[in-house]
Amino acid sequence: MLGAYILFLLIEGTPILLAMVAVGLLFLAVQHFASKRHEKEYREFLYDYLGEHDLD
C-alpha cells in the first residue's frame, strides 16, 4: 500500500517537479542576462562620466 502511494506520488509529482525546475532555471537565466546588461550600461555610464569629468 505504501509502495503504491509512493509510486503514485512519483508519477503524479514528476511533471510538477520538472515544471518547478524549469521555472527556476528560466528565472536564473533571466536574472543572469539582466545583470549582464545592467553591468554593461553601468560601465558605459562610468566611462562616459569619467571621460567628461576628469576627477584627478
N, C-alpha and C positions, 0 to 999 in steps of 0.2 A: 504494500500500500504506500509506504513512504517512498520507495523507489519510483513508483508510478507518478507520484506527486512531484518528485524532483525532476523526472523526465518531462512532465507536463510544463513545469516552470522553465526548464531549459528550452523547450521547443517554443513556448509562447513568449519567453522573455528575450530570446536572441534578437529578434528584429528591433525590440526596444533598446537593447544594449548597443546594437550596431548603429541605430539612429542617434543615440546619445554620443557615441564615439565620433560619428560623422559630424555632428553639430559642434562638438568640442574641437575637432581638427579644423573645421571651417572657421570657427572663432579665432583660433590661434593663427591661421593663415591671414585672415583679415587684419588682425592686430599687428602681425609682423610687417605686412606691406604698408599699413597705415603709419607705423612708427618709422619705417624707412623713408616714406615720402615726407613725413614731418621733419625728420632729421635733415633731409636734403634741403627743404625750404628754409630751415633754421640756419644751415650752413651758408646758403646763398644770401640770406639776410645779413649774417655776420660779416661775410666777405664784402658785401655792398657797404655796410656801415663802417667797417674798418678802412675800406678804400676811400670813403668820402671824408671820414673824420680820423685824422692821424692822432692817436692817443699818446704818442711818445713824448 
